[in-house]
Amino acid sequence: MSPETETTTKTTKTTKPDTNRTTFSEDVLAVCSKGYDFALQSLDKKLDLAIKLDPATGELLSDDNEQSVNLRQQKGLEEEKFAIDVLECLASFSSSSSSNGGEENKRVRAFARGQQVPKRSYALAELKLNDIDPSKLLAPTENTITEIKKKLGVAVGALVIVGAIVTSGEDVGAAPFQAIKTFVFLSFLLAYDAVALNAGAQNLVLDFVANLTSEEYKTRLRRHEAGHFLVAYLTGVLPKGYTLSSLDAFKRFGRLNVQAGTLFCDGQFQNEVKRGKITSTSVGRFACVALAGVCAEYAKYGNSEGGAADIQQLDQLFNALQFSQKKSDDEVRWATLNTMAIVRRHEGLVDELARMMGTGESTAKLISIIEARLANVAEKDI
C-alpha cells in the first residue's frame, strides 16, 4: 500500500469531552440527574434561548445600545456553555438507561469523538488518490440559482417592457422612457438590497423559487446542512439550530440579512479570535465544519452547488490569520480529506439527518439520532 492511500486508513481522535470532569455546576448536574431525555430537552431550550439572545439572530429592540447588546450576547454565550456542559455531563455518566424496551442504550458517546486522519501536509495528488476532485468539491457551481436568476431576469424585463407600453397608451414614444425609469428604479432597489440587507431580499426570492421548482435543490440543501450538523457534532462543535430556506430564516429571525443554514455554539472560538490567539485545533475544527456541506454534496452527487459562502468565510479566516498560501492549502487539503472521511463513513446517517431536518426535527432529536445510530459502533469507526 502506498503512503498516499494510507490516508484513508490511519485515524486519530479529536479532543474528547472531559469525561473525568467533576466540576459541573449543580444546575447542570441537577438537569442530567433527571435522565437523558429530560437533559436533551433542557439542552434544546437553552440553545433556543441562546439564538434569541444572539444579536445576530435575536430580536432587535428599539432601546438597544452597545451595553445592552453586549450584556445580551454574554447571556447567550452562558446559555451555550450550559448546553455544552449538559452534553459533556451526559457523556461522563458511565451507566446508561435503556428505552424502547431495551432495544437501544441512551447515552452520549459520539460528541467530539469523530475519528480523524493525521493532521499533516497533504499533496493535491493524495486527494485525487482518495477519489476527491478539488475542482468539483471546492468550487460550488450554484447552477440551480444561476439558472433561476437568468429566467427571472428575462421575465422581469419582459414585464417591464409590456407594462411601459400599456401605461403609455397612445403615446407610444413615451414607452422607452417609462421602461428606462422602471429599470433604474429596480436597479436602485437591487443595489440597496445588496448593500443594506446583504442581498437578503434577492436571496429570499431566488431560494423560494428554487425550493418551489427543484426537488434536487431541496434534497441537496438538506444534505448540505446535515453534513454541517454531523461533522460539527463529531468534531466537538455543538450545533445550535438550523433553517433550510431563506424564508424559514426570515420567519424565525425576522431579518432578511440572516442566511439560512446551521448555527453553532462557537463562543470559545470567538473568544480566541478576540484574543488573537487561535489554536490549531480550533482552526482545524472551523475548517472541517465549513467544508462539511460541500463534502456532503460531493459524496452523493460528485460536485457541489451550495457552499460558496462557507468557502469564502474560510478564506477570510485564513487571510485574517495572515496564513501563507502554503499554510492555507495545507489546512484546506487536510480538512477536505478529514471531512470526506467522516461523511463517507457515516453516509447513511447523513441521509437520515437530512430527512429528519426536512421534517423540522429539533436539535435535541437530531443529537439523539446520532447517538442512537453510533451507540454500538466501535470507537475507531465513529
N, C-alpha and C positions, 0 to 999 in steps of 0.2 A: 504493500500500500504506500502510495506516495505521500510526502508530508502535506501536500495540499488537501488531499481527500481526507486526511485525518481530522480536519477541522470539523467534520460532521460527527465525529465520534467522541472526541475529547470534550469534557464539560467541566465546569467549575461552578460553585454556588454563588448566588448573590449574598449580600449581607442579610442574615436571617433576623427575624424579630427576636428580641431578647427574651427567650423563653425562661430564663433563670431570674428574670427581674422580679424583685419583691417590693418595689416602691410604687405600685399603682395606688392611686388615691382611693380613699374609702368609697367615694361615689362610684368610681369605676368598678371596684370590687363588688359593691352592692348590686350594680346592674348585672354583672356577669354571674353572680351567685343565683340569679333568678332563672338561669338557663340560656341555652344557645339562641332559641327563637326570640325570647324577650330581649336579649342583648343586641341581636341584629336589628330588631325593630327600633330600639333606642338609638342605635348607630344611624339608622335611616333618618330619624327625627333630627339628630344632631347635624347630619350632613345637609339636610334641607334648610335648617336654620343658618348654617354656615353660608349657604348660597344666598340666602336673603340678606345676610349681613355684609356680604362682599360688595364693596362699592361698584364693582364692575358688573354685577348681576342683580344686586338688590334694588329695592325701591328708592327712588330719588325723592328726597324730602325738600320742601320749599325753604326750610330754615337751615339747611345743611351749611356747615362751614368746615374748614380744614380740620379743626379739632374734633368735631363730631364724627366726621368721616373716618378719621384715624382711630377713634375710640371704637366705632362700629367694626372697622376692619380687624382691630385687635381682638374684639369679642368673637368675630367669625373664625379667626385663627385658633382661638381657645376651643371653640366647638369642634373644629377639625381635629385638634390634638386629642380631645376627649374621645372622638370616634376611633382614631387610630389606636389609642390606649385600650379601648374596649376590644378591638380586634386582636391586639397583641396579648391582652389578658386572657382571652379565649384560647389563643394559641398556647399559652403557658399551662393550661389545665391538662394534666396527664390523663385523666379519665374522661370519658365521653358518654353522653346519654344517647339512647337509641330512639329511633322513630320509625314510622311506617311498619309497625310490627317487627321491629328489629332488623329490617332489611338493609338499613344503612346507618353508619355512625355519624352523628352530628358533631363536628369539631372543626377547628381551623388549623390546617397544617400546610396549606399551599401559599399563603401570603408571604411574599418576599423569598420564596424558596424555589423559584424557577431556575432550572439548570442553564448555565451559560457557557458559551465557547470561551476558550482562553483569550484574555484581552492582550493583543499584541498587534504589530503592524502586519496587515494583510495586503498582498498584491492583488491587482484587479483580476489577474488570471485565476486566483483562488476563488473569487466569487463565481466566475464562469464555470469552474470545475464543480461547484456546488449548485449548478443549474440556476444561476442568478444572472440576469442580464440587466446591469445597472441602467442602461439607456431606456429600458422599458419600465423599470421599477421607480427610478428617481426622477423621471420626467413625466409627471401626470399630464394627460392629454386634454382632459375636460371636454371630450368630444361631444357628449350629450348637451352640455350647457352651451358650448360654442355653436352647435347646430341650431338650438332653440333661439339663441341670441340673433343669429342671422335671419331666421324666419320671422321673428318678432319685429326685427328692424324693417324688413320688407313690408310686413303687414301694416306697421305704424306709418311708414312712408306712404303707402297706398291710401290709407285712411286720411292722412293729412291732405294729400292732393285732391282726393274726392271731396273732402269737406270744404276745401278752399274754393273749388269750382261751384259747389252747391250754394255756399254762403255768398258768393259773388253775384249770383243771379244773372241778370242780363249783362252786367259789366264784366265780361269775360277777361278783359285786360287786367283787372284787379286780382284775379286768381293767383298769379305767380307771387305777387307781393304778399297776399294773405298767407300763402303756403310758406314763404320765407319767414314771415313773422312767427308763424307757429313753430317752424323748425328751430328758430333762435330761442324761443321760449322753452321748448323741450330740451334743447342743449343746455340752457341755464339750469333747468331742474336736474338734469343728469350730473352737471358739474357740482351743484350744491350737494346732491346726494353723495357724490364721491368724496367731497371734502368734509362735509359736516357729519355724515352718517356712515362713513367708511363703505360707501356703495351698498348700504343695508337695504334700501328700497329696491334697487335693481336686483340684488341677490334674492330677495324675498320673491319677487315676481318670477325670476328665472327658475328658482328652486321649486316654486309652486307648480309651474307648468311642467317641469321635468318629472316631478313626483306624480303628476296627473296623467302624463302621456307615456312614461317609460318605466316598465316593470323592472328592467335591468338596472336602471338608475337607482330605484328604491332598494333593490337587493344589494347592489354594490355599496350603497351608503350604509346600510345596516351592518354589512360585513366589515366595512371600514371602521365603524365605531366599535364593533365587537372586538376587533383587533386591538384598538387602543385600550379598551377596558381590560381585556385579558392580560396583555403584556404588562400593562401598568401594575395590575394586581400581583402578578407573579414576580415582578422585579422590585416590589416593595413600595409602590406609589398607590395610595388608596383612591379609587375613583369616587368623585363626589356626586355626580349626576350626569345626565346626558339629554340631549334633544336630537331628533333625527331630521328636522327640517327647519328652514328659516322661519316658517310660520309658527311651528312649535316654540321656537326660541322667542319669537315676538310675543306670543300668548303668555309664556311663562315669565319672561323678564320685562315685558313692556317696552322694549327698546329695539330699534332697527339696527343698531350698530353692534349687537351681540350675535356672533356667528353660532350656527348650530354645531353641535359636536359634544365631546365628552369633557367634563370638568374634573379637576384633580385636587387633592389635598397636597398642595405644593408649598406650604408655609416654610418648611425647612429650607427648600431650595431658594425661595425668595429671600429668606434671611441671609443665606450665603451670598446671594447676588448683591444685596445691600452692603454687606461687609467687604465685598470684593475678594472673598476667599471661597471659591467654589471647588469642592473636592472632585477628584477624578471619578469617584463613584457616582456623584450627583450628575456630572456631565454625561456619563455613560447611560444612566437611567433616563435622563431627559432625551438623549438621542434615540434610545430604543423606543420610548413611548411616542416620540414624534414620528418615527418611521413605521410604527406598528400598523397604522391604517393602510398605507400604500403596500406594505408587505402582505397584509391580509387579502387585499385585492389581487396582488400579483400571484399569490399562491393558488388562487382559483381561476383567474382569467388570463394570466400570463402578461398582464400590464396593469397600470393604474390610471384611473381617470381623476379621482379626487386626491387631495393632499398637497396641492401646491402651496397652500398657506402653511402647512406643517413644515415643509422643507424650507420655506422662506424663513420661518421662525428659527429653525435650526441654524441656518446660515447667519442670521442676525446674532444669535448667541455666540457663535464662533468668532464673528467679527468683533463683538463687544469684548470677548476674552483675548483678542489680538492673537488668535491662533494663526500659525503659518499655514500655507496651502497644504503642505505635507501633513501637518498635525490634524487639520480639518478632514483631509482624505482618510487618514488612519481611523479617526473616530467614526466617520460615516461607514467605512467598509466593515469595521468590527461590529457596529450597531446593526448594519444590514444583515451580516451573517448570523449574528446572535438572535435578532428578532425573527428572521426567517426560520431559524431552527425551532424556536418556540412555537411559532404559528403552525409549521408543518407537523410538529409533534402533537399538537392539540387541534388538528384540523376540524374534527367533529365537534369539539367543544366551541370553537369559534362559530360554526354554523348554528349550534344550539343557542348560543348567546345572541346571535343576530336575530333569530326567530323570536326569542323572548323580548328583545328590545323592540321589535316590531309590534308587540302587543302592549308595550308600555310598562313592563315589569320594573319594580323598584330596584335600586342599587343593592339593597339587602338581599332581595330574591336572586339577583344575578350572582352575588357572592356565594349564596347557599348552593346554587347550581354548580359553580366552580368547585367548591369544597366537596360536594357530593360526588361529582364525577372523578375527582382526584383522591378520594378518601383511601382507596386501596391500591393506588398506583405506587410503584417503587419510587423512592426518593430521587433516584437518578433519572427517572422518567417524567418528573414534574416540569 
